[in-house]
């Protein structure tokens, strides 16, 4: 990424409603510390834009056709995860949940005073480099909104550690259920605090494990670390694009775009 202005919050707007996007863009232009770098109509466009421009901030609608805003955040690579401000028409109960777990939320139609408060909060977080833990907070939000009983959630959070032996399938525990995920079907994996997000065929499975533990289970000739918190199945890489700053972007067969940091660039040889 180049040309980043540290004096501004570089923002992407994601909303399927044209008037909603235009209205938010118009209001954001009144803030000297916000730069709109992209406006997207759906999750697919937004995921691509996030990988390309690595914004500081995402104004994200929740209810969108195809893939919801909640589903979309689960697919963002942790290493480039922006701060998230939800833009929602949800009722007060759901909004209260977002207020606890998200950076902020804005109710449609967006009020100027609330917008200013949200931007100030994001600016403070940027100054404190506070976005790093946001994906773990978001995963906590997903757990809280699943409707599971407290005992089921506790079982998820206190699940036994996975074996560190190489395995053909991952047993991912979710409350009283266990999903068996074939390792060969995994597209990529990223870490979010105490969780690992395992991305398979457009779905995201959340497991309790560390990056080190999961790496030890996977065949290193197939699964390569490409960033501090990201592992990719090299058989799923369709395209490798180099940038003048020494970084690479990987396009996977599932459509995901991932950033490879310069410190891992020697791994490129494994893709050919």
Residue pairs with C-beta under 8 A, 6 or more apart in sequence:
1 53
1 54
1 245
1 247
2 244
2 245
4 10
5 35
7 33
8 32
8 33
8 34
8 35
9 33
9 34
9 35
9 56
9 57
9 119
9 122
9 123
9 126
10 35
10 37
10 53
10 54
10 55
10 56
10 57
11 28
11 34
11 35
11 36
11 37
11 55
11 56
11 57
11 58
11 59
12 36
12 37
12 38
12 39
12 40
12 46
12 49
12 50
12 53
12 55
12 57
12 58
12 59
12 82
13 21
13 24
13 25
13 28
13 36
13 38
13 39
13 40
13 59
14 40
14 41
14 42
14 43
14 45
14 46
14 58
14 59
14 60
14 61
14 64
14 69
14 72
15 21
15 24
15 40
15 41
15 59
15 61
15 64
15 87
16 41
16 42
16 61
16 64
16 65
17 61
18 41
20 61
20 87
20 108
21 39
21 41
23 109
23 110
24 59
24 87
24 110
25 36
25 39
27 110
27 112
27 115
28 34
28 36
28 59
28 115
29 36
31 116
31 119
33 119
33 123
34 57
34 119
37 49
37 53
37 55
38 46
38 49
38 53
38 55
40 46
40 49
42 64
42 65
42 66
42 67
43 64
43 66
43 67
43 68
43 69
43 71
43 72
43 75
44 66
44 67
44 255
46 58
46 60
46 72
47 72
47 75
47 76
47 255
47 256
47 257
48 257
49 55
50 58
50 76
50 80
50 82
51 77
51 80
51 249
51 257
51 258
51 259
52 249
52 257
54 80
54 82
54 259
55 82
56 82
56 83
56 122
56 126
56 131
57 82
57 83
57 85
57 122
57 126
58 82
58 83
58 84
58 85
59 85
59 87
59 106
60 69
60 72
60 73
60 84
60 85
60 86
60 87
61 69
61 86
61 87
61 88
62 68
62 69
62 70
62 86
62 87
62 88
62 89
62 90
63 69
63 88
63 89
69 86
70 142
70 145
71 204
73 81
73 84
73 135
73 138
74 138
74 139
74 142
74 197
74 204
75 199
75 204
75 256
76 82
76 135
77 190
77 227
77 229
77 230
77 256
77 258
77 259
78 135
78 190
78 191
78 192
78 197
78 229
78 230
79 190
79 227
79 228
79 229
79 230
79 259
79 261
80 259
81 131
81 134
81 135
82 131
83 103
83 122
83 125
83 126
83 130
83 131
83 134
84 102
84 103
84 134
84 138
85 102
85 103
85 104
85 105
85 106
85 118
85 122
86 98
86 102
86 104
86 105
86 106
87 105
87 106
87 108
87 110
88 94
88 95
88 98
88 105
88 106
88 107
88 108
89 107
89 108
90 98
94 145
95 105
95 107
97 141
97 144
97 145
98 105
98 141
99 105
100 141
101 137
101 138
101 140
101 141
101 144
102 137
102 138
102 141
103 118
103 121
103 122
103 125
103 134
104 117
104 118
104 121
104 122
105 118
106 114
106 115
106 118
107 114
124 130
125 131
133 193
135 192
135 193
135 197
136 192
136 193
136 194
136 195
138 192
139 192
139 193
139 195
139 197
139 206
142 206
143 153
143 156
143 157
144 153
146 153
148 156
148 175
149 175
152 175
152 176
153 175
155 173
155 175
155 176
156 173
156 174
156 175
156 208
157 208
159 173
159 207
159 208
161 208
161 209
161 213
162 170
162 171
162 207
162 209
162 213
162 214
162 217
163 217
164 213
164 216
164 217
165 216
165 217
166 216
166 217
166 218
166 219
167 183
167 217
168 182
168 183
168 184
169 180
169 181
169 182
169 183
170 180
170 181
170 183
170 186
170 198
170 205
170 207
170 217
171 178
171 179
171 180
172 178
172 179
172 180
172 181
172 198
172 205
172 206
172 207
173 207
173 208
174 205
174 206
179 205
181 198
181 200
181 205
183 217
183 218
183 219
185 200
185 201
186 198
186 199
186 200
186 218
186 223
186 233
187 199
187 200
187 201
187 232
187 233
187 236
187 252
187 253
187 254
187 256
188 199
188 230
188 231
188 232
188 233
188 236
188 252
188 256
188 258
189 196
189 197
189 198
189 199
189 214
189 223
189 230
189 231
189 232
190 196
190 197
190 199
190 229
190 230
190 231
191 197
191 210
191 211
191 229
191 230
192 229
194 208
194 210
195 206
195 207
195 208
195 209
196 206
196 207
196 208
196 209
196 210
196 211
196 214
197 204
197 205
197 206
198 204
198 205
198 206
198 207
199 205
199 254
199 256
201 254
202 254
207 214
211 229
211 231
214 231
215 223
215 225
215 231
218 231
221 270
222 233
222 234
222 235
223 231
223 232
223 233
223 234
224 231
224 232
224 234
224 264
224 267
224 270
225 231
225 264
225 267
226 232
226 248
226 250
226 258
226 259
226 260
226 261
226 264
226 267
227 258
227 259
227 260
227 261
227 264
228 261
230 258
230 259
232 250
232 252
232 258
233 252
234 270
234 271
236 252
236 253
236 254
237 250
237 251
237 252
237 253
237 271
238 251
238 252
238 253
239 250
239 251
240 248
240 249
240 250
240 251
240 268
240 271
241 248
241 249
241 250
241 251
242 248
243 249
245 262
246 262
246 265
247 259
247 260
247 261
247 262
247 265
248 259
248 260
248 265
248 268
249 257
249 258
249 259
249 260
250 257
250 258
250 259
250 260
250 271
251 257
252 258
260 267
260 268
